[in-house]
Amino acid sequence: EPKTFRTEDEKEIYQYGISLLIGGVTTFTLALLISIPFHRTANTIIFLLSFLILRKMTSGVHLASSTACFISSQMLCLTAVNLLAPLLQRLTGWYLVAFLLFSGIYIFIFAPIRHINLELNAEEIRVLHTRSVIVFAIESGSFLALYFGFHERDKSFDILTAILLTVILMIAAKLF
């Protein structure tokens, strides 16, 4: 039996939610398909999961249209996994720890970023702030364990890249 809506607003909310879901699945799927010729599918999955979860909690720059968001998301993922993460691998452990410390301090002070497309009340801000700090702690711990403990440096840099890009988008949202 088809869903009937009580109001036109309710129908628009459902349509908006479905379009967000389709856009998210499409973005994730296309990013995975693009990663195949680069042989970086596992790296892409690690990056996307780390990035999307932390970004959801902290917020940051939001583009005006879903098309601009889709295109920029693909470019961001492609650049992060294939260029930025390999560049970060050239740094020594102490620089990486410094990046993590800076990121953690920034997230602790500023998360979540408020913007015109996301109105939050005081309780929502408190909850998102707590979740941001928890997700950052889990991702940082995962990075440190993979990098220093398991010597899985290739995979660890995908997590670090996700953290750094999240903070960069937070900073950009504050500036613009």
N, C-alpha and C positions, 0 to 999 in steps of 0.2 A: 504494500500500500504506500503510495507516495506521501512524502512529508507535506503537511499543510502548515502554513505559517499563520500566526494570529495577526501579525502586522507586517507592513511593508519593511519596517526597520529590522524586524527579526529575519526576514528573508535576505535583506542586504548583509546582515551580519554573517549569516551562513555562507552566502556567496563569497564574501570577503575571506572568511576562514578557509574555504575550499580553494580559493585562488592562491592563498598563501601556502597551503599544503602542496598544491600542484607545483608552484614555483620553487619551493624548497626541495621537493623530490627531483624536479627537473635539473636544478642547479647541482645537486649532489651527484645525480646520475651522469650528467654531462662532464662534470669534473673527473669522475672516475673513468669515463670513456676516453677523455683527453689524456689521462695519465698512462694509459696502456702502451702507446708507442714509446713513451719515455721510460718504461719499465719502473714506474714509481707509484704503482697502485697502492701498495701497503702504506707508503709514505703519505699519499694523498688521503687515505682513510684516517690515518693517525692525525694528520694536520686538520682535516675537516672536523673530526669529532672534537678535538681539543679546542679549535677556534670557535666553532659554533656554540659549544656549551658555555665557554667563558664569555663570549660576545653576548650571548643571550642574557647573562647576568649583569654585565657591566654596561652594556649599551655602547653608544658612540655615534659616529657619523651615520646619517641616514639620507639616502638619495630621494629625490622628488618622485621618481617613477620606478615602477617595477622592472621595466626594461633596462634602465640605467643600472639598477641594482643587480640584475641578472648578469649583464655584461661585465660590470666591475667585479662581481664575485668570481666569475670565471677567470678574469685576468689576475685577480689577487691570488687565487689558488694556484694557478699556473706559475706565476712569478714566485710565490712563496716556496712551493715545493721544489721547483727546478732551478731557481737562482738564489733566493735568499738563504734557504737552509744550507745549501752547499757552501755559500760564502761564510756563514757563521761557523761552519766546521773548521775553518782556518784559524779561529781564535783559540786562545788557551783557556783552560778551565777557570781561571780567576776572572777573566773578562766575562765569561758566561755567568758566573755567580754574581758579578756586579750587575749584569743585565737583569737577572732574576730579582735581586734586591731592589733595584730601581722600580721594576715592574710591580713588585709586591707592595712597596710603599705607595706608589701611585694609585694602584687599585684600592688599597686600604683607605687612602685619603679621599679619592674622588668617585669611586664606584657607588651607585650607578650614575652614569652621565644622564642628565635630564635634557630633553629636547622637545621641540614643539609637537612632534608626532607621538610623544609618549608622556601622557600626564600621569604622575604618580602621587599618591597620597603619602603621608608620613610613614604609615605601616608598610606599604609596598616598598618604599625606599629602604627602610630598615631590613626587610626580608631580603631584598636584592643585594644589599650591601653585604649581609652575612653570607649569602650564597656565593657572591663574588669572591670573597675571601676564602671560603671553603674550597671552591673550585680551583682557585689559584694555588692553594696549598697542595691539593691533590695533584694538579698538573706539575707543579714545581717538584714535588716529591717524586713523581714519575720520571721527570727529566733527570733529576739527580741520580735516581736508582739506575736508569738505563745508561746514563753517561759514565758515572763513576763505578757503579756496582756491577753491571752486566756487560759493560763495554759495547753496548748497542748504540754507538754514536750516531749512526745514520738515522735511526728511528727517533733518538732523543732530540735531535735538532728540529724535527717536525713539531714537537711539542713546544720547544723554545720559540720557534718561529711563530706559532699560533699565539703564544703569550705576548710576544713583542708586537705583533701586528694588532692585536686587540688594544694594547696600550697606545700604539700610534694612532689608532682610530679614536680612542678616547681623547687623546691630546688634540687631534684635529677637530673634534666636536667642540672642545673648549675654545679653540681659536677662531672657528668660523661660525 
